Amino acid sequence: MTEHDLIQGCLRGDARCQRALVDRYVPVLLTAARRYAGDHSAAEDILQEALIKIFRALPRYRATGSFEGWMRRIVANTALNALDKSRLRLNNGCLSLVDDPEIPPEAYVHLGTEELLALIARLPEGFRQIFNLYVMEQYPHTEIAAMLGISESTSRSQLMRARRLLQNMIAQREKIRI
């Protein structure tokens, strides 16, 4: 069944098409939700809410871009809405943990997807949100700033700090491996 057929079937209320859409896209959407959530259970809650929003918004979908990208954007917005903006931690205290670590290139070769996701999940919430929006979802800093109610320069500096902290965590992981 093509993507177009799935969408049309869902618009008609065909339960078989709705199930097929969920089965096809849940893995990638859950991965997107996991990048924002603190744990797997929270990611599943975000995904559940996002799927409801996706099915409700389906009549407004215009096939001008990637359907998967459209759904991932809904997941990202749902995740951000689920996290209270007042909990956004733009924690400058983390800078004391962050040096410019010397990471050998082979350290990245040994790093698997699940390990990387686990390291990203360990970033402070504000850092993790901005890192995910910019690096994974490819939002520009102007949109990130508007979504989170911060300035563009704050978005940029938090991304830089998130990257440094992630590099530091990779370097620490590499030291343990030796």
C-alpha positions in Angstrom: 0.0 0.0 0.0 1.5 3.4 -1.0 1.7 6.3 1.4 -1.0 8.1 -0.7 -3.3 5.1 -0.3 -2.7 5.0 3.5 -3.5 8.7 3.8 -6.6 8.5 1.7 -7.8 5.4 3.7 -7.2 7.1 7.0 -9.1 10.1 5.8 -12.0 7.8 5.0 -11.8 6.3 8.5 -10.6 2.9 7.3 -9.2 1.2 10.5 -7.0 -1.1 8.4 -5.2 1.9 6.9 -4.9 3.6 10.2 -3.3 0.5 11.7 -1.0 0.2 8.7 0.1 3.9 9.1 0.8 3.3 12.8 2.8 0.1 12.1 4.8 1.8 9.3 5.8 5.0 11.1 5.8 4.3 14.9 9.5 3.2 15.0 10.8 6.4 13.5 8.3 8.6 15.4 9.1 6.8 18.7 12.8 7.4 18.1 12.0 11.1 17.6 10.0 11.2 20.8 12.8 9.4 22.7 15.2 12.2 21.9 13.0 14.7 23.8 11.7 12.5 26.6 13.6 11.6 29.8 12.7 8.0 29.6 11.0 5.4 27.4 7.7 5.6 29.2 7.5 9.4 28.7 8.4 8.9 25.0 5.5 6.5 24.6 3.2 9.0 26.1 4.4 11.8 23.8 4.0 9.4 20.8 0.5 8.5 21.8 -0.6 12.2 22.1 1.3 13.0 18.8 -0.5 10.1 16.9 -3.9 11.5 18.0 -2.8 15.0 16.8 -1.6 13.4 13.5 -4.9 11.7 12.8 -6.8 14.9 13.7 -4.6 17.0 11.5 -4.5 14.6 8.5 -7.2 16.5 6.6 -5.0 19.6 6.7 -1.9 17.7 5.4 -0.8 19.1 2.0 1.6 16.8 0.2 4.1 19.6 -0.4 6.9 17.9 1.6 7.7 14.6 3.3 4.8 13.0 5.1 7.3 11.5 7.6 8.8 14.9 8.2 5.4 16.4 8.7 4.6 13.8 11.3 8.1 14.2 13.0 7.4 17.9 13.3 4.1 17.1 15.2 6.0 14.7 17.5 8.6 17.4 18.2 6.0 20.0 18.9 4.0 17.6 21.1 7.2 16.8 23.1 8.0 20.4 23.6 4.5 21.2 24.7 4.6 18.3 27.1 7.7 19.7 28.8 6.8 22.7 30.9 8.7 25.8 29.5 9.4 26.8 33.1 11.4 23.6 33.4 13.7 24.6 30.6 17.1 24.5 32.1 19.6 26.8 30.5 22.1 25.7 33.1 25.3 27.6 32.8 26.7 25.5 35.7 27.4 22.6 33.2 30.1 24.7 31.6 32.5 23.8 34.5 32.2 20.1 33.4 33.0 21.0 29.8 36.5 21.3 28.5 37.5 21.0 24.9 38.2 17.2 25.2 40.7 15.6 22.9 38.6 12.8 21.3 40.3 10.4 19.0 38.4 9.9 15.8 38.0 6.2 16.4 35.9 7.0 19.5 33.1 7.9 17.2 33.4 4.6 15.3 32.8 2.6 18.4 29.7 4.6 19.3 26.5 2.9 18.4 23.1 4.5 17.8 21.6 3.4 21.1 24.7 4.6 23.0 24.6 8.0 21.3 20.8 8.3 22.1 21.5 7.4 25.7 24.3 10.1 25.9 21.9 12.7 24.3 19.2 11.7 26.9 21.7 12.5 29.7 22.1 16.1 28.5 20.4 18.7 30.7 16.8 19.2 29.5 17.4 22.6 27.9 20.5 21.5 26.1 18.8 18.3 24.9 15.8 20.1 23.5 17.9 22.6 21.5 20.3 19.9 20.4 17.5 17.7 19.1 15.6 20.6 17.4 18.7 21.9 15.6 20.8 18.7 14.9 18.1 16.0 14.6 15.1 18.0 13.4 17.1 20.6 11.5 15.1 23.6 12.7 16.8 27.0 12.3 17.7 28.9 15.4 15.0 31.5 14.6 12.3 28.8 14.9 13.9 27.2 18.0 13.9 30.6 19.7 10.3 31.2 18.9 9.2 27.7 20.0 11.1 27.9 23.3 10.6 31.6 24.0 14.3 32.3 24.1 16.6 34.5 22.0 18.4 33.2 18.9 21.8 33.8 20.6 20.6 31.8 23.6 19.7 29.0 21.2 23.1 29.1 19.6 25.1 29.2 22.8 23.0 26.4 24.3 23.7 24.3 21.2 27.4 25.0 21.5 27.4 24.0 25.2 25.3 20.9 24.4 27.8 19.8 21.8 30.8 20.4 24.2 29.1 18.5 27.0 28.3 15.6 24.6 31.9 15.5 23.4 33.0 15.4 27.1 30.7 12.5 27.8 32.1 10.7 24.7 35.6 11.4 25.9 34.8 10.0 29.4 33.2 6.9 27.8 36.3 6.4 25.8 38.6 6.7 28.9 36.5 4.0 30.6 36.9 1.7 27.5 40.7 1.9 27.6 
